[in-house]
Amino acid sequence: CASCHDPSRQFQDGLATSVGVGAGTRRAMPLAEAGRSPWLFWDGRKDSLWSQALGPLEDAAEHGGNRLRYARLVQAHYREPYEALFGPMPALDGLPQDAGPLGNEAERVAWRALEPSTRDAVTRVFANLGKALAAYEQTLRHEPSRLDRYLDGVAGTAPAAGASLDAREIHGLRLFIGKAQCISCHNGPLLTDQHFHNTGVPPRDAGAPDRGRAAALAKVRQDEFNCLGPFSDASPSQCQELRFLVKQDPTLEGAFKTPGLRGVALRPPYMHAGQLATLEAVVRHYVEAPPAAAGRSEPRHRHAGAGPAAEARQPIELSLAEQQDLVAFLRTLSA
């Protein structure tokens, strides 16, 4: 996992799109606080941290593995701690070396040839592997940022000495909250609303724009590892996000998850496929507000009775000096 989620790089890889055994189409997302989100991946096609951890393992462009091979890996290298946590490993003797529902043709044929009870037992080991990975990822936290220390000083809960922001950074904070309205999506302690938005980011492939959240709605409902699935430890009452998930919403065409901004200055490039190289380019994108290649970019202010002018995202009027001050503030979000 650390091949793309490098601890020295905010648990991401610094690439525009990640590279595994093949080429990916989106950026690796940072892992700190990831378990606090109800939806995982840029498009939200997974609804828990443990089920998200399983996706790359079987993805042909990422780890490229198969379910039975992972069960054998656990048996060979981690049997004692696995059984201490989850109970006895199933017997794997006499089974093919490789088999899985998402592998190559030979692996899929071998998987279908297994008894249903065997497939279920192997999948249970695979699901538990995801839960172990998620347990570690749940421990990953952001360090307090310069902004945190400044706010503690303002609130009087910590010494103000050494926690000040300069005039440009404070002006950038005022813009973030006010004129630029960044806070409408980047809010809360992690500076994300955990929702999905189309903000007109240009696709990497103009001929095949990424549908984002719109294509993920069916995927998360059909996922065998979702909150309501047979391998989940959650009760139905804990799965309200999934139970009441909209099945179709045209505003989600080309929409992607709002990333949290903690540590943002340390992990360029930006957006879901690294389309923008710098924070300056990100701010300029919102100032210019280009039309979306897929779907429609949403307005900055969505409210009842909004007229035609609110049908698409409008440019944000910021001077060059204001843009620079906003970037200066964004840099205070790092430790």
SVG drawing of the C-alpha trace seen along z (x, -y; Angstrom):
<svg xmlns="http://www.w3.org/2000/svg" viewBox="-38 -43 47 74">
<polyline fill="none" stroke="black" stroke-width="0.4" points="0.0,0.0 2.9,-2.3 4.0,-2.3 1.2,-4.8 0.5,-6.0 4.0,-7.1 4.2,-8.2 6.8,-10.8 4.4,-12.4 1.2,-12.8 0.4,-9.1 0.1,-9.8 2.6,-9.5 2.9,-13.0 1.9,-11.8 -0.9,-13.2 -2.3,-9.7 -1.0,-6.6 1.0,-3.8 0.7,-0.2 1.1,2.8 -0.7,0.6 -1.5,-3.0 -4.2,-4.6 -6.6,-7.3 -6.8,-9.2 -4.6,-10.5 -3.9,-8.5 -5.8,-10.1 -4.0,-10.8 -5.0,-8.5 -5.0,-10.6 -8.5,-10.8 -9.8,-8.8 -12.0,-6.7 -14.1,-9.8 -15.6,-10.0 -18.8,-8.1 -17.6,-7.7 -14.2,-6.5 -12.3,-7.1 -12.7,-10.2 -16.1,-9.0 -17.3,-7.5 -17.8,-4.0 -16.9,-2.5 -18.7,-3.2 -16.2,-2.1 -12.5,-2.2 -12.1,1.6 -14.0,2.1 -12.0,-0.6 -8.8,1.2 -9.9,4.2 -10.5,2.4 -6.9,1.8 -5.9,5.4 -8.0,6.9 -7.8,4.0 -5.9,5.0 -4.2,1.6 -3.2,1.4 -2.1,4.5 -3.5,7.0 -3.9,9.8 -6.7,12.3 -8.7,13.3 -7.3,16.8 -3.7,15.6 -4.3,13.1 -5.8,15.8 -2.6,17.9 -0.5,14.9 -2.3,14.5 -1.9,18.2 1.8,18.2 2.9,15.0 0.2,13.9 -1.6,17.0 -1.0,16.6 -2.1,12.9 -5.0,13.5 -6.3,16.5 -5.9,14.6 -8.2,11.9 -10.6,13.7 -10.5,17.4 -9.2,20.4 -8.1,20.0 -10.1,22.1 -8.3,25.1 -6.7,24.1 -5.1,27.5 -6.1,28.8 -7.3,25.5 -5.8,23.8 -3.0,21.3 -4.9,18.4 -8.6,17.8 -10.9,14.7 -14.0,13.1 -12.1,10.1 -8.9,11.7 -7.9,12.8 -10.0,15.4 -8.2,18.4 -8.6,17.0 -12.3,16.3 -12.9,19.8 -11.0,21.3 -13.1,19.2 -16.4,20.3 -15.3,24.0 -15.0,23.7 -17.8,24.8 -19.9,21.8 -18.9,22.5 -15.2,22.4 -15.7,19.1 -17.4,17.7 -14.6,18.8 -11.9,17.3 -13.9,14.1 -14.2,13.9 -10.4,14.0 -10.1,11.3 -12.7,9.1 -10.8,9.5 -7.6,8.5 -9.4,5.2 -10.5,4.8 -7.0,5.2 -5.7,2.7 -8.4,0.3 -7.6,0.7 -4.1,-0.6 -5.3,-3.4 -7.7,-4.6 -4.7,-5.5 -3.4,-8.0 -4.0,-11.6 -3.0,-15.1 -0.6,-17.0 -1.8,-20.4 -1.3,-23.0 -0.1,-26.6 -3.8,-27.6 -4.7,-25.4 -2.1,-27.0 -3.2,-30.4 -6.8,-29.7 -5.8,-28.2 -4.0,-31.4 -7.0,-33.5 -9.3,-31.4 -7.0,-31.6 -6.6,-27.9 -2.9,-28.0 -0.1,-30.5 -0.3,-33.0 3.5,-33.3 4.8,-31.7 1.3,-31.0 0.7,-34.2 -0.3,-34.6 1.0,-37.5 -1.3,-40.2 -1.4,-38.4 -2.3,-35.1 -5.1,-36.6 -6.4,-38.4 -6.4,-35.0 -8.3,-33.5 -10.9,-36.3 -11.2,-35.6 -11.5,-31.8 -14.4,-32.4 -15.9,-35.4 -15.5,-36.7 -14.0,-33.5 -16.5,-31.3 -14.1,-28.3 -15.7,-27.4 -19.0,-26.5 -17.4,-23.2 -14.2,-23.1 -15.6,-23.3 -15.5,-21.5 -12.4,-20.2 -11.1,-18.4 -12.0,-21.3 -14.3,-19.1 -18.1,-18.7 -17.6,-15.1 -19.8,-15.7 -19.4,-15.6 -19.2,-18.6 -18.6,-19.3 -16.4,-22.4 -15.5,-22.3 -12.1,-20.8 -10.8,-19.8 -10.6,-16.1 -7.3,-14.4 -8.9,-12.8 -11.3,-15.2 -12.6,-12.4 -13.7,-10.4 -14.6,-12.6 -14.7,-10.9 -18.3,-10.6 -17.2,-10.6 -19.9,-10.2 -22.6,-9.6 -21.0,-6.3 -20.3,-5.3 -23.9,-5.3 -24.7,-1.9 -21.2,-0.5 -21.6,-1.2 -25.1,0.2 -24.0,3.4 -20.8,3.9 -20.6,7.2 -18.5,5.4 -20.9,2.5 -22.4,1.6 -25.4,3.9 -23.5,6.8 -22.8,10.2 -19.3,9.4 -20.1,6.1 -20.0,5.9 -22.4,3.0 -26.1,3.3 -28.6,2.0 -29.3,-1.0 -25.7,-2.1 -26.1,-2.0 -28.4,-5.0 -26.0,-6.7 -26.3,-3.7 -30.0,-3.0 -31.0,-6.5 -28.4,-6.9 -29.9,-8.6 -30.1,-6.3 -29.8,-9.0 -28.9,-12.6 -27.9,-14.6 -26.0,-17.1 -23.5,-14.3 -22.4,-13.9 -18.6,-14.7 -18.7,-15.4 -15.9,-14.4 -15.3,-14.3 -14.3,-17.5 -10.8,-16.8 -9.8,-17.9 -7.3,-20.7 -5.2,-19.9 -1.6,-19.6 -2.7,-20.6 0.4,-22.7 2.6,-19.5 0.8,-17.3 0.7,-18.7 -0.5,-18.2 -4.2,-18.9 -7.7,-17.7 -8.8,-14.1 -6.4,-13.5 -3.6,-16.0 -4.8,-18.4 -3.6,-21.5 0.1,-21.6 0.1,-24.3 -2.2,-26.0 -1.9,-29.1 -3.4,-27.2 -6.2,-25.9 -7.2,-29.4 -7.0,-30.7 -9.3,-27.8 -12.0,-29.0 -11.4,-32.7 -11.9,-31.7 -14.7,-29.1 -14.4,-27.3 -17.5,-25.3 -17.6,-21.6 -16.6,-19.0 -19.1,-16.5 -22.4,-17.4 -22.7,-21.0 -20.5,-22.8 -22.6,-23.7 -23.1,-27.3 -21.2,-28.5 -24.5,-29.2 -27.3,-26.7 -30.5,-27.9 -34.3,-27.7 -35.5,-30.0 -32.1,-30.5 -32.6,-32.0 -30.9,-31.1 -27.8,-33.0 -27.2,-30.3 -27.4,-27.4 -23.6,-27.2 -20.6,-28.2 -19.8,-31.9 -16.2,-33.3 -14.9,-34.5 -13.7,-38.1 -10.3,-38.1 -7.4,-40.4 -4.0,-38.9 -3.0,-40.1 -6.1,-38.5 -5.3,-35.2 -1.7,-35.4 -3.1,-36.0 -5.5,-33.1 -2.6,-30.8 -0.6,-32.2 -3.5,-31.2 -3.7,-27.7 -0.1,-27.2 -0.9,-27.7 -2.9,-24.5 0.2,-22.4 2.1,-21.5"/>
</svg>
